[in-house]
């Protein structure tokens, strides 16, 4: 559906960060379909950009602050 996403979470819930607006429901449905988990286990947050370090890797610690 979209390209710019990053996920963080625990065993019982996942936060999915995306830079694409208005796709929260589609992302939740897609992840639920692929994992077989209930869509309520996923929270989608729209952010302006995925934080990256100088090597281009996702800064997961910065995501948890959002």
mmCIF file as Biopython writes it, N, C-alpha, C and O atoms, coordinates in Angstrom:
data_model
#
loop_
_atom_site.group_PDB
_atom_site.id
_atom_site.type_symbol
_atom_site.label_atom_id
_atom_site.label_alt_id
_atom_site.label_comp_id
_atom_site.label_asym_id
_atom_site.label_entity_id
_atom_site.label_seq_id
_atom_site.pdbx_PDB_ins_code
_atom_site.Cartn_x
_atom_site.Cartn_y
_atom_site.Cartn_z
_atom_site.occupancy
_atom_site.B_iso_or_equiv
_atom_site.auth_seq_id
_atom_site.auth_asym_id
_atom_site.pdbx_PDB_model_num
ATOM 1   N N  . UNK A ? 1  ? 0.837  -1.196  0.000  1.0 0.0 1  A 1 
ATOM 2   C CA . UNK A ? 1  ? 0.000  0.000   0.000  1.0 0.0 1  A 1 
ATOM 3   C C  . UNK A ? 1  ? 0.872  1.246   0.000  1.0 0.0 1  A 1 
ATOM 4   O O  . UNK A ? 1  ? 0.731  2.108   -0.867 1.0 0.0 1  A 1 
ATOM 5   N N  . UNK A ? 2  ? 1.782  1.342   0.981  1.0 0.0 2  A 1 
ATOM 6   C CA . UNK A ? 2  ? 2.657  2.504   1.095  1.0 0.0 2  A 1 
ATOM 7   C C  . UNK A ? 2  ? 4.087  2.042   1.307  1.0 0.0 2  A 1 
ATOM 8   O O  . UNK A ? 2  ? 4.320  0.896   1.691  1.0 0.0 2  A 1 
ATOM 9   N N  . UNK A ? 3  ? 5.046  2.924   1.062  1.0 0.0 3  A 1 
ATOM 10  C CA . UNK A ? 3  ? 6.453  2.566   1.194  1.0 0.0 3  A 1 
ATOM 11  C C  . UNK A ? 3  ? 7.070  3.017   2.512  1.0 0.0 3  A 1 
ATOM 12  O O  . UNK A ? 3  ? 7.838  2.267   3.114  1.0 0.0 3  A 1 
ATOM 13  N N  . UNK A ? 4  ? 6.751  4.224   2.973  1.0 0.0 4  A 1 
ATOM 14  C CA . UNK A ? 4  ? 7.399  4.786   4.155  1.0 0.0 4  A 1 
ATOM 15  C C  . UNK A ? 4  ? 6.676  4.417   5.438  1.0 0.0 4  A 1 
ATOM 16  O O  . UNK A ? 4  ? 5.760  5.115   5.872  1.0 0.0 4  A 1 
ATOM 17  N N  . UNK A ? 5  ? 7.102  3.300   6.048  1.0 0.0 5  A 1 
ATOM 18  C CA . UNK A ? 5  ? 6.546  2.875   7.318  1.0 0.0 5  A 1 
ATOM 19  C C  . UNK A ? 5  ? 7.661  2.356   8.210  1.0 0.0 5  A 1 
ATOM 20  O O  . UNK A ? 5  ? 8.705  1.911   7.735  1.0 0.0 5  A 1 
ATOM 21  N N  . UNK A ? 6  ? 7.415  2.423   9.514  1.0 0.0 6  A 1 
ATOM 22  C CA . UNK A ? 6  ? 8.307  1.827   10.505 1.0 0.0 6  A 1 
ATOM 23  C C  . UNK A ? 6  ? 7.420  1.323   11.636 1.0 0.0 6  A 1 
ATOM 24  O O  . UNK A ? 6  ? 6.414  1.950   11.966 1.0 0.0 6  A 1 
ATOM 25  N N  . UNK A ? 7  ? 7.790  0.198   12.226 1.0 0.0 7  A 1 
ATOM 26  C CA . UNK A ? 7  ? 6.965  -0.414  13.262 1.0 0.0 7  A 1 
ATOM 27  C C  . UNK A ? 7  ? 7.758  -0.596  14.546 1.0 0.0 7  A 1 
ATOM 28  O O  . UNK A ? 7  ? 8.934  -0.960  14.524 1.0 0.0 7  A 1 
ATOM 29  N N  . UNK A ? 8  ? 7.093  -0.336  15.666 1.0 0.0 8  A 1 
ATOM 30  C CA . UNK A ? 8  ? 7.641  -0.616  16.986 1.0 0.0 8  A 1 
ATOM 31  C C  . UNK A ? 8  ? 6.530  -1.240  17.800 1.0 0.0 8  A 1 
ATOM 32  O O  . UNK A ? 8  ? 5.352  -1.025  17.517 1.0 0.0 8  A 1 
ATOM 33  N N  . UNK A ? 9  ? 6.896  -2.015  18.812 1.0 0.0 9  A 1 
ATOM 34  C CA . UNK A ? 9  ? 5.845  -2.576  19.641 1.0 0.0 9  A 1 
ATOM 35  C C  . UNK A ? 9  ? 6.306  -3.689  20.543 1.0 0.0 9  A 1 
ATOM 36  O O  . UNK A ? 9  ? 7.492  -4.000  20.650 1.0 0.0 9  A 1 
ATOM 37  N N  . UNK A ? 10 ? 5.325  -4.273  21.184 1.0 0.0 10 A 1 
ATOM 38  C CA . UNK A ? 10 ? 5.503  -5.376  22.116 1.0 0.0 10 A 1 
ATOM 39  C C  . UNK A ? 10 ? 4.709  -6.565  21.584 1.0 0.0 10 A 1 
ATOM 40  O O  . UNK A ? 10 ? 4.169  -6.520  20.479 1.0 0.0 10 A 1 
ATOM 41  N N  . UNK A ? 11 ? 4.645  -7.628  22.385 1.0 0.0 11 A 1 
ATOM 42  C CA . UNK A ? 11 ? 3.935  -8.821  21.950 1.0 0.0 11 A 1 
ATOM 43  C C  . UNK A ? 11 ? 2.444  -8.594  21.713 1.0 0.0 11 A 1 
ATOM 44  O O  . UNK A ? 11 ? 1.857  -9.232  20.839 1.0 0.0 11 A 1 
ATOM 45  N N  . UNK A ? 12 ? 1.825  -7.696  22.478 1.0 0.0 12 A 1 
ATOM 46  C CA . UNK A ? 12 ? 0.382  -7.531  22.385 1.0 0.0 12 A 1 
ATOM 47  C C  . UNK A ? 12 ? -0.075 -6.289  21.623 1.0 0.0 12 A 1 
ATOM 48  O O  . UNK A ? 12 ? -1.276 -6.085  21.447 1.0 0.0 12 A 1 
ATOM 49  N N  . UNK A ? 13 ? 0.851  -5.464  21.174 1.0 0.0 13 A 1 
ATOM 50  C CA . UNK A ? 13 ? 0.448  -4.290  20.394 1.0 0.0 13 A 1 
ATOM 51  C C  . UNK A ? 13 ? 1.609  -3.792  19.547 1.0 0.0 13 A 1 
ATOM 52  O O  . UNK A ? 13 ? 2.778  -3.975  19.886 1.0 0.0 13 A 1 
ATOM 53  N N  . UNK A ? 14 ? 1.253  -3.156  18.436 1.0 0.0 14 A 1 
ATOM 54  C CA . UNK A ? 14 ? 2.259  -2.627  17.533 1.0 0.0 14 A 1 
ATOM 55  C C  . UNK A ? 14 ? 1.842  -1.225  17.099 1.0 0.0 14 A 1 
ATOM 56  O O  . UNK A ? 14 ? 0.671  -0.974  16.815 1.0 0.0 14 A 1 
ATOM 57  N N  . UNK A ? 15 ? 2.807  -0.323  17.052 1.0 0.0 15 A 1 
ATOM 58  C CA . UNK A ? 15 ? 2.569  1.008   16.516 1.0 0.0 15 A 1 
ATOM 59  C C  . UNK A ? 15 ? 3.242  1.066   15.153 1.0 0.0 15 A 1 
ATOM 60  O O  . UNK A ? 15 ? 4.430  0.774   15.017 1.0 0.0 15 A 1 
ATOM 61  N N  . UNK A ? 16 ? 2.476  1.442   14.164 1.0 0.0 16 A 1 
ATOM 62  C CA . UNK A ? 16 ? 2.973  1.534   12.800 1.0 0.0 16 A 1 
ATOM 63  C C  . UNK A ? 16 ? 3.002  3.007   12.428 1.0 0.0 16 A 1 
ATOM 64  O O  . UNK A ? 16 ? 1.961  3.663   12.390 1.0 0.0 16 A 1 
ATOM 65  N N  . UNK A ? 17 ? 4.180  3.523   12.158 1.0 0.0 17 A 1 
ATOM 66  C CA . UNK A ? 17 ? 4.350  4.929   11.772 1.0 0.0 17 A 1 
ATOM 67  C C  . UNK A ? 17 ? 4.420  5.009   10.261 1.0 0.0 17 A 1 
ATOM 68  O O  . UNK A ? 17 ? 5.105  4.213   9.619  1.0 0.0 17 A 1 
ATOM 69  N N  . UNK A ? 18 ? 3.709  5.972   9.697  1.0 0.0 18 A 1 
ATOM 70  C CA . UNK A ? 18 ? 3.720  6.166   8.254  1.0 0.0 18 A 1 
ATOM 71  C C  . UNK A ? 18 ? 3.762  7.656   7.926  1.0 0.0 18 A 1 
ATOM 72  O O  . UNK A ? 18 ? 3.285  8.495   8.690  1.0 0.0 18 A 1 
ATOM 73  N N  . UNK A ? 19 ? 4.336  7.955   6.788  1.0 0.0 19 A 1 
ATOM 74  C CA . UNK A ? 19 ? 4.368  9.341   6.327  1.0 0.0 19 A 1 
ATOM 75  C C  . UNK A ? 19 ? 3.223  9.614   5.361  1.0 0.0 19 A 1 
ATOM 76  O O  . UNK A ? 19 ? 3.039  10.750  4.924  1.0 0.0 19 A 1 
ATOM 77  N N  . UNK A ? 20 ? 2.465  8.599   5.030  1.0 0.0 20 A 1 
ATOM 78  C CA . UNK A ? 20 ? 1.350  8.744   4.100  1.0 0.0 20 A 1 
ATOM 79  C C  . UNK A ? 20 ? 0.076  9.062   4.862  1.0 0.0 20 A 1 
ATOM 80  O O  . UNK A ? 20 ? -0.262 8.374   5.825  1.0 0.0 20 A 1 
ATOM 81  N N  . UNK A ? 21 ? -0.613 10.072  4.451  1.0 0.0 21 A 1 
ATOM 82  C CA . UNK A ? 21 ? -1.842 10.520  5.113  1.0 0.0 21 A 1 
ATOM 83  C C  . UNK A ? 21 ? -3.040 9.711   4.638  1.0 0.0 21 A 1 
ATOM 84  O O  . UNK A ? 21 ? -3.103 9.290   3.483  1.0 0.0 21 A 1 
ATOM 85  N N  . UNK A ? 22 ? -3.970 9.505   5.526  1.0 0.0 22 A 1 
ATOM 86  C CA . UNK A ? 22 ? -5.272 8.891   5.214  1.0 0.0 22 A 1 
ATOM 87  C C  . UNK A ? 22 ? -5.210 7.419   4.819  1.0 0.0 22 A 1 
ATOM 88  O O  . UNK A ? 22 ? -6.093 6.943   4.104  1.0 0.0 22 A 1 
ATOM 89  N N  . UNK A ? 23 ? -4.195 6.692   5.263  1.0 0.0 23 A 1 
ATOM 90  C CA . UNK A ? 23 ? -4.113 5.266   4.957  1.0 0.0 23 A 1 
ATOM 91  C C  . UNK A ? 23 ? -4.164 4.397   6.212  1.0 0.0 23 A 1 
ATOM 92  O O  . UNK A ? 23 ? -3.886 3.200   6.136  1.0 0.0 23 A 1 
ATOM 93  N N  . UNK A ? 24 ? -4.506 4.961   7.345  1.0 0.0 24 A 1 
ATOM 94  C CA . UNK A ? 24 ? -4.459 4.217   8.608  1.0 0.0 24 A 1 
ATOM 95  C C  . UNK A ? 24 ? -5.295 2.941   8.551  1.0 0.0 24 A 1 
ATOM 96  O O  . UNK A ? 24 ? -4.802 1.868   8.900  1.0 0.0 24 A 1 
ATOM 97  N N  . UNK A ? 25 ? -6.532 3.037   8.122  1.0 0.0 25 A 1 
ATOM 98  C CA . UNK A ? 25 ? -7.401 1.861   8.097  1.0 0.0 25 A 1 
ATOM 99  C C  . UNK A ? 25 ? -6.895 0.805   7.118  1.0 0.0 25 A 1 
ATOM 100 O O  . UNK A ? 25 ? -6.935 -0.387  7.421  1.0 0.0 25 A 1 
ATOM 101 N N  . UNK A ? 26 ? -6.425 1.225   5.962  1.0 0.0 26 A 1 
ATOM 102 C CA . UNK A ? 26 ? -5.913 0.273   4.979  1.0 0.0 26 A 1 
ATOM 103 C C  . UNK A ? 26 ? -4.672 -0.442  5.499  1.0 0.0 26 A 1 
ATOM 104 O O  . UNK A ? 26 ? -4.512 -1.644  5.283  1.0 0.0 26 A 1 
ATOM 105 N N  . UNK A ? 27 ? -3.792 0.287   6.183  1.0 0.0 27 A 1 
ATOM 106 C CA . UNK A ? 27 ? -2.582 -0.319  6.745  1.0 0.0 27 A 1 
ATOM 107 C C  . UNK A ? 27 ? -2.953 -1.328  7.818  1.0 0.0 27 A 1 
ATOM 108 O O  . UNK A ? 27 ? -2.434 -2.445  7.828  1.0 0.0 27 A 1 
ATOM 109 N N  . UNK A ? 28 ? -3.854 -0.942  8.728  1.0 0.0 28 A 1 
ATOM 110 C CA . UNK A ? 28 ? -4.286 -1.864  9.794  1.0 0.0 28 A 1 
ATOM 111 C C  . UNK A ? 28 ? -4.901 -3.129  9.199  1.0 0.0 28 A 1 
ATOM 112 O O  . UNK A ? 28 ? -4.606 -4.232  9.658  1.0 0.0 28 A 1 
ATOM 113 N N  . UNK A ? 29 ? -5.743 -2.984  8.196  1.0 0.0 29 A 1 
ATOM 114 C CA . UNK A ? 29 ? -6.383 -4.144  7.570  1.0 0.0 29 A 1 
ATOM 115 C C  . UNK A ? 29 ? -5.364 -5.045  6.892  1.0 0.0 29 A 1 
ATOM 116 O O  . UNK A ? 29 ? -5.441 -6.269  7.001  1.0 0.0 29 A 1 
ATOM 117 N N  . UNK A ? 30 ? -4.404 -4.438  6.189  1.0 0.0 30 A 1 
ATOM 118 C CA . UNK A ? 30 ? -3.371 -5.204  5.497  1.0 0.0 30 A 1 
ATOM 119 C C  . UNK A ? 30 ? -2.518 -6.004  6.483  1.0 0.0 30 A 1 
ATOM 120 O O  . UNK A ? 30 ? -2.288 -7.197  6.285  1.0 0.0 30 A 1 
ATOM 121 N N  . UNK A ? 31 ? -2.049 -5.343  7.547  1.0 0.0 31 A 1 
ATOM 122 C CA . UNK A ? 31 ? -1.215 -6.019  8.545  1.0 0.0 31 A 1 
ATOM 123 C C  . UNK A ? 31 ? -2.012 -7.120  9.243  1.0 0.0 31 A 1 
ATOM 124 O O  . UNK A ? 31 ? -1.484 -8.203  9.497  1.0 0.0 31 A 1 
ATOM 125 N N  . UNK A ? 32 ? -3.261 -6.850  9.547  1.0 0.0 32 A 1 
ATOM 126 C CA . UNK A ? 32 ? -4.116 -7.850  10.182 1.0 0.0 32 A 1 
ATOM 127 C C  . UNK A ? 32 ? -4.287 -9.071  9.283  1.0 0.0 32 A 1 
ATOM 128 O O  . UNK A ? 32 ? -4.199 -10.208 9.747  1.0 0.0 32 A 1 
ATOM 129 N N  . UNK A ? 33 ? -4.528 -8.835  8.009  1.0 0.0 33 A 1 
ATOM 130 C CA . UNK A ? 33 ? -4.685 -9.924  7.049  1.0 0.0 33 A 1 
ATOM 131 C C  . UNK A ? 33 ? -3.415 -10.761 6.941  1.0 0.0 33 A 1 
ATOM 132 O O  . UNK A ? 33 ? -3.477 -11.991 6.923  1.0 0.0 33 A 1 
ATOM 133 N N  . UNK A ? 34 ? -2.266 -10.095 6.868  1.0 0.0 34 A 1 
ATOM 134 C CA . UNK A ? 34 ? -0.989 -10.804 6.694  1.0 0.0 34 A 1 
ATOM 135 C C  . UNK A ? 34 ? -0.548 -11.553 7.946  1.0 0.0 34 A 1 
ATOM 136 O O  . UNK A ? 34 ? 0.089  -12.601 7.840  1.0 0.0 34 A 1 
ATOM 137 N N  . UNK A ? 35 ? -0.881 -11.030 9.146  1.0 0.0 35 A 1 
ATOM 138 C CA . UNK A ? 35 ? -0.425 -11.663 10.388 1.0 0.0 35 A 1 
ATOM 139 C C  . UNK A ? 35 ? -1.459 -12.582 11.018 1.0 0.0 35 A 1 
ATOM 140 O O  . UNK A ? 35 ? -1.117 -13.449 11.822 1.0 0.0 35 A 1 
ATOM 141 N N  . UNK A ? 36 ? -2.741 -12.391 10.652 1.0 0.0 36 A 1 
ATOM 142 C CA . UNK A ? 36 ? -3.803 -13.168 11.273 1.0 0.0 36 A 1 
ATOM 143 C C  . UNK A ? 36 ? -4.189 -12.649 12.651 1.0 0.0 36 A 1 
ATOM 144 O O  . UNK A ? 36 ? -4.944 -13.298 13.375 1.0 0.0 36 A 1 
ATOM 145 N N  . UNK A ? 37 ? -3.669 -11.478 13.012 1.0 0.0 37 A 1 
ATOM 146 C CA . UNK A ? 37 ? -3.989 -10.870 14.306 1.0 0.0 37 A 1 
ATOM 147 C C  . UNK A ? 37 ? -5.124 -9.870  14.155 1.0 0.0 37 A 1 
ATOM 148 O O  . UNK A ? 37 ? -5.321 -9.297  13.083 1.0 0.0 37 A 1 
ATOM 149 N N  . UNK A ? 38 ? -5.861 -9.667  15.226 1.0 0.0 38 A 1 
ATOM 150 C CA . UNK A ? 38 ? -6.954 -8.711  15.206 1.0 0.0 38 A 1 
ATOM 151 C C  . UNK A ? 38 ? -6.430 -7.314  14.946 1.0 0.0 38 A 1 
ATOM 152 O O  . UNK A ? 38 ? -5.379 -6.939  15.465 1.0 0.0 38 A 1 
ATOM 153 N N  . UNK A ? 39 ? -7.150 -6.538  14.148 1.0 0.0 39 A 1 
ATOM 154 C CA . UNK A ? 39 ? -6.712 -5.181  13.790 1.0 0.0 39 A 1 
ATOM 155 C C  . UNK A ? 39 ? -6.594 -4.260  15.002 1.0 0.0 39 A 1 
ATOM 156 O O  . UNK A ? 39 ? -5.919 -3.233  14.929 1.0 0.0 39 A 1 
ATOM 157 N N  . UNK A ? 40 ? -7.240 -4.610  16.113 1.0 0.0 40 A 1 
ATOM 158 C CA . UNK A ? 40 ? -7.145 -3.764  17.311 1.0 0.0 40 A 1 
ATOM 159 C C  . UNK A ? 40 ? -5.754 -3.815  17.943 1.0 0.0 40 A 1 
ATOM 160 O O  . UNK A ? 40 ? -5.442 -2.993  18.805 1.0 0.0 40 A 1 
ATOM 161 N N  . UNK A ? 41 ? -4.920 -4.760  17.531 1.0 0.0 41 A 1 
ATOM 162 C CA . UNK A ? 41 ? -3.549 -4.853  18.048 1.0 0.0 41 A 1 
ATOM 163 C C  . UNK A ? 41 ? -2.619 -3.838  17.400 1.0 0.0 41 A 1 
ATOM 164 O O  . UNK A ? 41 ? -1.465 -3.710  17.808 1.0 0.0 41 A 1 
ATOM 165 N N  . UNK A ? 42 ? -3.106 -3.117  16.398 1.0 0.0 42 A 1 
ATOM 166 C CA . UNK A ? 42 ? -2.277 -2.187  15.636 1.0 0.0 42 A 1 
ATOM 167 C C  . UNK A ? 42 ? -2.788 -0.760  15.747 1.0 0.0 42 A 1 
ATOM 168 O O  . UNK A ? 42 ? -3.981 -0.494  15.598 1.0 0.0 42 A 1 
ATOM 169 N N  . UNK A ? 43 ? -1.868 0.141   16.009 1.0 0.0 43 A 1 
ATOM 170 C CA . UNK A ? 43 ? -2.170 1.570   16.015 1.0 0.0 43 A 1 
ATOM 171 C C  . UNK A ? 43 ? -1.325 2.208   14.929 1.0 0.0 43 A 1 
ATOM 172 O O  . UNK A ? 43 ? -0.111 2.012   14.892 1.0 0.0 43 A 1 
ATOM 173 N N  . UNK A ? 44 ? -1.944 2.958   14.060 1.0 0.0 44 A 1 
ATOM 174 C CA . UNK A ? 44 ? -1.218 3.628   12.978 1.0 0.0 44 A 1 
ATOM 175 C C  . UNK A ? 44 ? -1.133 5.111   13.304 1.0 0.0 44 A 1 
ATOM 176 O O  . UNK A ? 44 ? -2.144 5.762   13.568 1.0 0.0 44 A 1 
ATOM 177 N N  . UNK A ? 45 ? 0.095  5.637   13.281 1.0 0.0 45 A 1 
ATOM 178 C CA . UNK A ? 45 ? 0.321  7.061   13.522 1.0 0.0 45 A 1 
ATOM 179 C C  . UNK A ? 45 ? 0.934  7.685   12.279 1.0 0.0 45 A 1 
ATOM 180 O O  . UNK A ? 45 ? 1.888  7.162   11.703 1.0 0.0 45 A 1 
ATOM 181 N N  . UNK A ? 46 ? 0.367  8.812   11.883 1.0 0.0 46 A 1 
ATOM 182 C CA . UNK A ? 46 ? 0.901  9.541   10.738 1.0 0.0 46 A 1 
ATOM 183 C C  . UNK A ? 46 ? 1.900  10.571  11.246 1.0 0.0 46 A 1 
ATOM 184 O O  . UNK A ? 46 ? 1.590  11.371  12.128 1.0 0.0 46 A 1 
ATOM 185 N N  . UNK A ? 47 ? 3.109  10.540  10.674 1.0 0.0 47 A 1 
ATOM 186 C CA . UNK A ? 47 ? 4.154  11.488  11.046 1.0 0.0 47 A 1 
ATOM 187 C C  . UNK A ? 47 ? 4.707  12.135  9.779  1.0 0.0 47 A 1 
ATOM 188 O O  . UNK A ? 47 ? 4.499  11.637  8.672  1.0 0.0 47 A 1 
ATOM 189 N N  . UNK A ? 48 ? 5.406  13.239  9.953  1.0 0.0 48 A 1 
ATOM 190 C CA . UNK A ? 48 ? 5.938  13.968  8.797  1.0 0.0 48 A 1 
ATOM 191 C C  . UNK A ? 48 ? 7.062  13.222  8.094  1.0 0.0 48 A 1 
ATOM 192 O O  . UNK A ? 48 ? 7.134  13.215  6.865  1.0 0.0 48 A 1 
ATOM 193 N N  . UNK A ? 49 ? 7.943  12.591  8.874  1.0 0.0 49 A 1 
ATOM 194 C CA . UNK A ? 49 ? 9.037  11.825  8.271  1.0 0.0 49 A 1 
ATOM 195 C C  . UNK A ? 49 ? 9.511  10.756  9.231  1.0 0.0 49 A 1 
ATOM 196 O O  . UNK A ? 49 ? 9.414  10.909  10.449 1.0 0.0 49 A 1 
ATOM 197 N N  . UNK A ? 50 ? 10.028 9.665   8.673  1.0 0.0 50 A 1 
ATOM 198 C CA . UNK A ? 50 ? 10.612 8.587   9.461  1.0 0.0 50 A 1 
ATOM 199 C C  . UNK A ? 50 ? 12.012 9.054   9.868  1.0 0.0 50 A 1 
ATOM 200 O O  . UNK A ? 50 ? 12.821 9.376   8.997  1.0 0.0 50 A 1 
ATOM 201 N N  . UNK A ? 51 ? 12.320 9.101   11.184 1.0 0.0 51 A 1 
ATOM 202 C CA . UNK A ? 51 ? 13.639 9.570   11.599 1.0 0.0 51 A 1 
ATOM 203 C C  . UNK A ? 51 ? 14.739 8.569   11.224 1.0 0.0 51 A 1 
ATOM 204 O O  . UNK A ? 51 ? 14.627 7.374   11.497 1.0 0.0 51 A 1 
ATOM 205 N N  . UNK A ? 52 ? 15.796 9.079   10.596 1.0 0.0 52 A 1 
ATOM 206 C CA . UNK A ? 52 ? 16.910 8.238   10.156 1.0 0.0 52 A 1 
ATOM 207 C C  . UNK A ? 52 ? 18.218 8.765   10.727 1.0 0.0 52 A 1 
ATOM 208 O O  . UNK A ? 52 ? 18.364 9.962   10.976 1.0 0.0 52 A 1 
ATOM 209 N N  . UNK A ? 53 ? 19.175 7.846   10.933 1.0 0.0 53 A 1 
ATOM 210 C CA . UNK A ? 53 ? 20.510 8.291   11.336 1.0 0.0 53 A 1 
ATOM 211 C C  . UNK A ? 53 ? 21.331 8.610   10.091 1.0 0.0 53 A 1 
ATOM 212 O O  . UNK A ? 53 ? 20.819 8.531   8.974  1.0 0.0 53 A 1 
ATOM 213 N N  . UNK A ? 54 ? 22.578 8.962   10.271 1.0 0.0 54 A 1 
ATOM 214 C CA . UNK A ? 54 ? 23.423 9.365   9.140  1.0 0.0 54 A 1 
ATOM 215 C C  . UNK A ? 54 ? 23.684 8.226   8.156  1.0 0.0 54 A 1 
ATOM 216 O O  . UNK A ? 54 ? 24.054 8.471   7.008  1.0 0.0 54 A 1 
ATOM 217 N N  . UNK A ? 55 ? 23.492 6.978   8.602  1.0 0.0 55 A 1 
ATOM 218 C CA . UNK A ? 55 ? 23.656 5.822   7.721  1.0 0.0 55 A 1 
ATOM 219 C C  . UNK A ? 55 ? 22.367 5.448   6.999  1.0 0.0 55 A 1 
ATOM 220 O O  . UNK A ? 55 ? 22.355 4.530   6.179  1.0 0.0 55 A 1 
ATOM 221 N N  . UNK A ? 56 ? 21.284 6.159   7.304  1.0 0.0 56 A 1 
ATOM 222 C CA . UNK A ? 56 ? 20.013 5.876   6.663  1.0 0.0 56 A 1 
ATOM 223 C C  . UNK A ? 56 ? 19.169 4.836   7.366  1.0 0.0 56 A 1 
ATOM 224 O O  . UNK A ? 56 ? 18.147 4.400   6.835  1.0 0.0 56 A 1 
ATOM 225 N N  . UNK A ? 57 ? 19.590 4.427   8.573  1.0 0.0 57 A 1 
ATOM 226 C CA . UNK A ? 57 ? 18.821 3.442   9.333  1.0 0.0 57 A 1 
ATOM 227 C C  . UNK A ? 57 ? 17.795 4.152   10.205 1.0 0.0 57 A 1 
ATOM 228 O O  . UNK A ? 57 ? 18.010 5.280   10.649 1.0 0.0 57 A 1 
ATOM 229 N N  . UNK A ? 58 ? 16.684 3.478   10.443 1.0 0.0 58 A 1 
ATOM 230 C CA . UNK A ? 58 ? 15.594 4.064   11.231 1.0 0.0 58 A 1 
ATOM 231 C C  . UNK A ? 58 ? 16.027 4.237   12.683 1.0 0.0 58 A 1 
ATOM 232 O O  . UNK A ? 58 ? 16.605 3.331   13.283 1.0 0.0 58 A 1 
ATOM 233 N N  . UNK A ? 59 ? 15.741 5.408   13.237 1.0 0.0 59 A 1 
ATOM 234 C CA . UNK A ? 59 ? 15.999 5.702   14.652 1.0 0.0 59 A 1 
ATOM 235 C C  . UNK A ? 59 ? 14.755 5.338   15.458 1.0 0.0 59 A 1 
ATOM 236 O O  . UNK A ? 59 ? 13.885 6.177   15.691 1.0 0.0 59 A 1 
ATOM 237 N N  . UNK A ? 60 ? 14.683 4.078   15.879 1.0 0.0 60 A 1 
ATOM 238 C CA . UNK A ? 60 ? 13.496 3.605   16.582 1.0 0.0 60 A 1 
ATOM 239 C C  . UNK A ? 60 ? 13.288 4.327   17.922 1.0 0.0 60 A 1 
ATOM 240 O O  . UNK A ? 60 ? 12.155 4.514   18.365 1.0 0.0 60 A 1 
ATOM 241 N N  . UNK A ? 61 ? 14.385 4.724   18.553 1.0 0.0 61 A 1 
ATOM 242 C CA . UNK A ? 61 ? 14.252 5.443   19.828 1.0 0.0 61 A 1 
ATOM 243 C C  . UNK A ? 61 ? 13.537 6.773   19.632 1.0 0.0 61 A 1 
ATOM 244 O O  . UNK A ? 61 ? 12.815 7.215   20.525 1.0 0.0 61 A 1 
ATOM 245 N N  . UNK A ? 62 ? 13.717 7.412   18.500 1.0 0.0 62 A 1 
ATOM 246 C CA . UNK A ? 62 ? 13.037 8.670   18.204 1.0 0.0 62 A 1 
ATOM 247 C C  . UNK A ? 62 ? 11.557 8.447   17.930 1.0 0.0 62 A 1 
ATOM 248 O O  . UNK A ? 62 ? 10.738 9.321   18.216 1.0 0.0 62 A 1 
ATOM 249 N N  . UNK A ? 63 ? 11.202 7.292   17.381 1.0 0.0 63 A 1 
ATOM 250 C CA . UNK A ? 63 ? 9.795  6.996   17.120 1.0 0.0 63 A 1 
ATOM 251 C C  . UNK A ? 63 ? 9.009  6.818   18.396 1.0 0.0 63 A 1 
ATOM 252 O O  . UNK A ? 63 ? 7.862  7.259   18.478 1.0 0.0 63 A 1 
ATOM 253 N N  . UNK A ? 64 ? 9.586  6.190   19.384 1.0 0.0 64 A 1 
ATOM 254 C CA . UNK A ? 64 ? 8.864  5.941   20.628 1.0 0.0 64 A 1 
ATOM 255 C C  . UNK A ? 64 ? 8.569  7.213   21.387 1.0 0.0 64 A 1 
ATOM 256 O O  . UNK A ? 64 ? 7.750  7.202   22.305 1.0 0.0 64 A 1 
ATOM 257 N N  . UNK A ? 65 ? 9.219  8.318   21.028 1.0 0.0 65 A 1 
ATOM 258 C CA . UNK A ? 65 ? 8.977  9.604   21.677 1.0 0.0 65 A 1 
ATOM 259 C C  . UNK A ? 65 ? 7.765  10.310  21.090 1.0 0.0 65 A 1 
ATOM 260 O O  . UNK A ? 65 ? 7.226  11.229  21.707 1.0 0.0 65 A 1 
ATOM 261 N N  . UNK A ? 66 ? 7.326  9.891   19.902 1.0 0.0 66 A 1 
ATOM 262 C CA . UNK A ? 66 ? 6.190  10.544  19.225 1.0 0.0 66 A 1 
ATOM 263 C C  . UNK A ? 66 ? 4.875  10.148  19.860 1.0 0.0 66 A 1 
ATOM 264 O O  . UNK A ? 66 ? 3.817  10.600  19.422 1.0 0.0 66 A 1 
#
